[in-house]
Every structure is written in structure tokens, then in C-alpha cells.
């Protein structure tokens, strides 16, 4: 793709190693333009690789000026990233054709480089360490604390007291609140023998981690390890089923499969056990600079899975007003198979 324009922060970062919350990035042939305001130009000149950095107080005017001077006939953009007002102003009184290509930047990033995979591995390790610190807190001080407070503690422990940005706002849910896949924290307090679901991740050099653990609450041995022993027999039955579904996909996923086939590896296990209608979301999603990237691992996706793709495998069963269980790991496809990061 010869000529394109980007507004998305992570898309811009991928192109030049730097980004900010107010930038227009142009690639015209072999020339890259990083257009930003006076707050960011000093850092942009230092960190934006191989870019002409332009300080601007009127992006529309300056972008149009560059485009007209370049004499190009067509430029590609992602309509998902543009506000209608910005697009209308930018394309007004200019003869260049703006060609819409949805998600073209995310599609460029669908296969990760070895360097990106190392960054994602490091993010995953930092995330696991955060889960261990949160488990340690819960063992010592979690009894009778509310979801709201544990949510605050999840932010503190996952970020290593502010050292790392989070991939997303953590999900912390007890018992029936865990039956909502994206539960908001409440004042429900943690008790012995409860079920606790935590979904959280951190960023390392902008690359995200993503992991979900569902655990039995015993304040002597509490952990986020995969081996969980619940007092409640139904909790145990559903946990074992979800874990079986997840392992089935991790063990059998292969390059050359369609993404929908990997989704089927989790869904078939859960449907066979009679809980298919309670698995209400897709099996997974790509992870990288964005927490949700390509490939989408769902029943409709014909994307062919290739080595160096990174995505989650996260089956779940959600029984309304009872409880929910989700088990999630991020995997990378290497040498034809899935490896947990």
C-alpha cells in the first residue's frame, strides 16, 4: 500500500515507534509525515523513526497542503478511525480520492514479528506476576472485602503499583456476578467457599497481556492456578468442563485451520455436555498493541490461522443468577501449534 493516512494511536506507533493522542500520520510513497501539535513535537522528533515531524495548529489545512503538494491521486484510510466531521472537512475542496479500507492497519499486524512476540511474552509474565501478588493479598486480607475494593486492589497489583499500564479495566466478580461476562464490581463481599473470577492484563512497551482465572476462595491456599478444588460440586463440574474445552482447543489448534475450527474445538465440548447456550461469546480474539485485534476466533471467521498469530482461548459458561466460569490464556502459534505465552 503506497499512500495512506492514520489517526489511531496504536496504528501510528506500529508505523514509526511513537504516537500520541493528537496525531495525523501520512505515508506518501517512501515519505512518512508525523503531524501533531506543540505539546508533542519535541518527543516526536526524538522517537518517531524516519518521519518528517510537522508542528500544526490546524491539521486540516496542513494535511491538505501536504496532499496537494504530493500530487497523489488516491489515499487509503480506515473509516473506523475517522470522525465524520473530520473526514468531511479533510476531503472538502480536494481532488484526491479517499479509499476506505476497514482495519487495514490491524490486518497488517495480524502476524506478529519475533520481536513483538517477545514483548507479548514479557507482558504475559508481568501479568502472571500481578495475579500472584493479588492472590497473596486475597489470602492475607481479602476476607470480607467487597468486589469494589478487590477491583481497586487488582489495579494496584496488576500494575505493580503504577509501574505498568493496564490492558483494560480488570473484571473482578464473585459468585452470581461472575455470570455476567463483563461484570461491573459491586459491594458484594468475599466469603469462604466463594467463587471468584478475575480477568486482567498489563502492557509492556504498549503490548498487551490478557488472562482470566476463576478460583475457589480458601484463605489458606487461595491461588489463581488452573488446578482448582471447589467445595460446591456444581462449581467443580462447570470449572472442569470449561477447562477441558480450553485445553482441547490449545492442544488441537493447528496452523492451516480456520479460526472457526478453533472456536469449534471449545464449543463442541461445552455443547456436548449440554451447556452450549450458556457459552455466550466467541472463543477468543487477537492480542497485540490493541487488546482486541485480529484474528477473531469465532464461529463465523474464515481466517486461516498462521504461525506467529497471537490470540486468546477463553471459553466460558455463565449460569444467570448462579455463577459464571471463564478460563483464558493468550497463545502464540509456533511450529504449527499453540503455545501459551
C-alpha positions in Angstrom: 0.0 0.0 0.0 1.7 3.1 -1.2 -0.3 6.0 0.3 -2.3 6.0 3.4 -3.4 8.1 6.4 -3.7 7.0 10.0 -5.3 8.6 13.1 -5.3 5.6 15.5 -2.6 5.8 18.2 -1.5 2.2 18.1 -1.6 2.1 14.3 0.7 5.1 14.2 3.0 3.6 16.8 3.3 0.4 14.7 4.5 2.5 11.8 7.1 4.6 13.5 7.7 3.6 17.1 6.0 6.7 18.6 2.5 8.0 19.0 0.3 10.4 21.0 -3.3 11.3 21.4 -3.4 14.0 18.7 -1.7 13.0 15.5 -2.3 12.6 11.8 0.2 10.2 10.2 0.7 10.2 6.4 2.7 7.8 4.3 3.1 9.1 0.8 5.3 6.8 -1.2 8.5 6.5 0.8 7.9 9.6 2.9 6.3 9.5 6.4 4.8 12.6 8.0 4.0 12.8 11.7 1.7 15.8 12.1 1.0 16.8 15.7 0.6 19.9 18.0 3.2 21.7 20.0 2.7 19.5 23.1 4.3 16.5 21.3 6.7 17.8 18.7 9.9 17.5 20.8 9.3 13.9 21.7 8.1 13.1 18.1 11.3 14.4 16.7 13.2 12.2 19.1 11.2 9.0 18.9 9.2 8.9 15.6 11.5 6.9 13.3 12.2 8.2 9.8 9.4 10.7 9.9 9.1 14.3 8.9 7.6 15.9 12.0 5.3 18.8 11.4 4.0 21.0 14.2 0.5 22.1 13.4 -2.3 24.2 15.0 -4.6 23.4 12.0 -4.4 19.8 11.0 -7.0 20.0 8.2 -5.1 22.9 6.5 -1.7 21.4 6.9 -2.7 17.8 5.8 -4.5 19.2 2.7 -1.4 21.3 1.9 0.9 18.2 2.0 -1.6 16.1 0.0 -2.0 18.7 -2.7 1.7 19.2 -3.0 2.4 15.5 -3.3 0.1 15.3 -6.4 -1.1 11.8 -5.5 -4.4 10.6 -6.9 -5.5 8.2 -4.2 -5.0 7.7 -0.4 -6.3 4.8 1.8 -7.9 5.4 5.2 -9.7 3.3 7.8 -13.3 4.6 8.2 -13.4 3.2 11.7 -10.9 5.8 12.9 -12.4 8.9 11.4 -15.0 11.2 12.9 -17.5 12.2 10.2 -16.8 15.9 10.8 -13.0 15.5 10.4 -13.5 13.4 7.2 -15.9 15.9 5.7 -13.5 18.8 6.3 -10.4 16.9 5.2 -12.0 15.8 1.9 -13.6 19.1 1.1 -12.1 21.0 -1.9 -9.5 18.4 -2.6 -9.4 16.2 -5.7 -7.6 13.2 -4.2 -9.7 10.1 -3.9 -10.1 8.8 -0.3 -10.4 5.0 -0.5 -12.0 3.3 2.6 -10.3 0.1 3.7 -11.6 -1.1 7.1 -9.0 -2.3 9.6 -6.1 -2.3 7.1 -3.7 -1.5 9.9 -4.9 -4.3 12.1 -4.7 -6.7 9.1 -1.0 -5.6 8.6 -0.4 -6.5 12.3 -2.2 -9.9 12.3 1.1 -11.9 12.1 3.5 -10.8 14.8 7.2 -10.4 14.3 9.5 -12.5 16.6 10.4 -9.2 18.4 6.7 -8.5 19.0 6.2 -12.0 20.4 9.0 -11.5 22.9 7.3 -8.3 24.0 4.0 -10.1 24.3 5.7 -12.9 26.3 7.1 -10.3 28.7 3.7 -8.7 29.1 2.2 -12.1 29.9 4.9 -12.8 32.5 4.3 -9.4 34.2 0.6 -10.2 34.2 1.1 -13.6 35.8 3.3 -11.9 38.5 0.5 -9.4 39.1 -2.0 -12.3 39.6 0.3 -13.9 42.1 0.5 -10.6 44.1 -3.2 -10.2 44.0 -3.6 -13.8 45.2 -1.2 -13.1 48.1 -3.3 -10.1 49.1 -6.5 -12.1 49.0 -5.0 -14.8 51.2 -3.9 -12.3 53.8 -6.5 -9.6 53.6 -9.3 -10.4 51.2 -11.8 -11.9 53.6 -15.0 -9.7 53.7 -13.6 -7.2 51.2 -16.0 -6.0 48.5 -15.7 -6.5 44.8 -15.2 -2.8 44.5 -12.2 -2.9 46.9 -10.8 -6.1 45.3 -11.2 -4.3 41.9 -9.0 -1.5 43.2 -6.5 -4.0 44.5 -6.4 -5.8 41.1 -5.5 -2.4 39.5 -2.8 -1.9 42.1 -1.3 -5.4 42.0 -1.5 -5.9 38.2 0.1 -2.5 37.5 2.8 -3.3 40.1 1.7 -0.1 42.0 1.6 2.0 38.8 4.7 0.8 37.1 2.7 -0.6 34.1 -0.4 0.5 32.3 -3.3 -2.0 32.3 -4.5 -3.5 29.1 -8.1 -2.8 30.2 -10.1 -2.2 33.4 -10.0 -5.5 35.3 -13.1 -7.6 35.9 -13.5 -8.9 39.5 -16.7 -10.9 40.1 -17.9 -13.1 42.9 -20.5 -15.9 42.5 -23.6 -14.8 40.6 -21.9 -11.5 39.4 -19.4 -13.8 37.5 -22.4 -14.9 35.4 -22.1 -11.6 33.6 -19.1 -11.9 31.2 -18.1 -8.3 31.6 -19.3 -7.8 35.2 -19.0 -4.4 36.9 -17.8 -4.6 40.5 -20.4 -4.3 43.3 -20.4 -4.1 47.1 -20.7 -7.9 47.4 -18.2 -9.1 49.9 -15.8 -12.1 49.5 -16.5 -15.1 51.8 -15.0 -18.5 52.4 -16.0 -21.1 49.7 -17.0 -18.4 47.2 -16.1 -18.5 43.5 -14.0 -15.5 42.3 -13.4 -14.6 38.6 -10.7 -12.1 37.7 -9.9 -11.0 34.1 -6.9 -8.7 33.9 -3.9 -7.7 31.8 -1.0 -5.3 31.6 1.0 -3.6 28.9 4.8 -3.9 28.3 6.1 -1.4 25.9 2.5 -0.9 24.7 2.0 -4.7 24.0 -0.9 -6.2 26.0 -1.4 -9.3 28.1 -4.8 -10.9 28.8 -5.7 -13.7 31.2 -8.8 -14.8 33.1 -8.8 -17.0 36.2 -11.7 -18.5 38.1 -10.8 -19.6 41.6 -12.2 -21.3 44.8 -11.9 -19.0 47.8 -9.9 -20.6 50.6 -7.9 -18.1 52.5 -5.1 -20.6 53.4 -4.4 -21.9 49.9 -6.1 -19.4 47.5 -4.3 -19.1 44.2 -5.1 -18.4 40.5 -3.6 -21.7 39.4 -5.5 -23.8 37.0 -5.9 -26.7 39.4 -8.9 -25.6 41.5 -10.9 -27.7 44.0 -14.3 -26.3 44.8 -16.5 -27.3 47.7 -19.6 -26.7 45.6 -20.0 -29.7 43.3 -21.7 -27.7 40.5 -18.9 -25.2 40.6 -16.4 -28.0 40.2 -18.4 -29.7 37.4 -18.6 -26.5 35.3 -15.0 -25.5 36.0 -13.7 -28.9 34.9 -15.9 -28.6 31.7 -14.6 -25.1 30.8 -11.0 -26.2 31.5 -11.5 -29.3 29.3 -12.9 -27.1 26.5 -9.9 -24.7 26.8 -7.3 -27.4 26.8 -9.0 -29.2 23.8 -8.5 -26.0 21.7 -5.0 -25.3 23.0 -3.8 -28.9 22.3 -5.5 -29.3 18.9 -5.2 -25.9 17.4 -3.0 -26.0 14.2 -1.8 -23.6 11.6 -3.8 -24.0 8.5 -7.1 -24.3 10.4 -9.8 -21.7 10.0 -10.4 -19.6 13.1 -13.9 -21.0 13.2 -12.5 -24.5 13.6 -10.6 -23.4 16.8 -13.8 -21.9 18.1 -15.5 -25.2 17.4 -12.9 -27.1 19.5 -14.1 -25.3 22.6 -17.8 -25.0 21.7 -18.2 -28.7 20.9 -17.0 -29.8 24.3 -19.4 -27.4 26.0 -22.3 -28.2 23.7 -21.9 -31.9 24.1 -22.2 -31.5 27.9 -25.5 -29.6 27.4 -24.3 -26.1 28.3 -23.9 -24.6 24.8 -26.5 -21.9 25.3 -24.5 -20.6 28.3 -21.3 -20.1 26.3 -22.4 -16.6 25.0 -19.2 -15.2 23.4 -16.5 -16.1 20.9 -13.6 -18.4 21.9 -11.0 -15.6 21.5 -9.5 -12.6 19.9 -6.1 -11.4 18.7 -3.9 -9.5 21.1 -1.1 -7.1 20.4 -0.8 -3.3 20.6 -4.6 -3.4 21.0 -6.3 -5.7 23.5 -8.7 -6.8 20.7 -7.0 -7.4 17.4 -7.2 -9.9 14.6 -7.7 -12.8 14.3 -11.2 -13.1 15.8 -11.7 -16.7 17.0 -15.4 -17.1 16.4 -17.8 -19.4 14.6 -18.1 -17.1 11.6 -14.4 -16.4 10.9 -12.8 -18.0 7.8 -9.4 -16.5 8.6 -6.7 -19.1 8.1 -4.5 -19.4 11.2 -0.8 -19.0 10.6 2.4 -19.2 12.7 3.1 -16.0 14.7 -0.5 -15.2 15.2 -1.3 -14.4 18.8 -4.8 -14.8 20.3 -6.8 -15.7 23.4 -8.5 -19.0 24.0 -11.2 -18.2 26.6 -14.3 -20.4 26.8 -16.8 -19.7 29.5 -20.1 -20.9 30.9 -22.5 -18.3 32.5 -25.5 -19.5 34.5 -27.7 -16.5 35.2 -28.2 -15.7 38.9 -25.9 -18.6 39.9 -22.3 -18.1 38.8 -20.0 -18.0 35.8 -16.7 -19.5 34.9 -14.2 -18.4 32.3 -10.6 -19.6 31.8 -8.4 -17.6 29.4 -4.8 -17.7 28.2 -3.1 -16.0 25.4 -1.4 -18.3 22.9 1.1 -17.9 20.0 1.1 -20.2 17.1 4.6 -21.6 16.7 5.8 -24.5 14.6 2.2 -25.3 13.7 0.9 -25.5 17.3 -0.4 -23.2 20.1 1.9 -22.3 22.9 0.7 -20.4 26.0 2.6 -17.1 26.3 
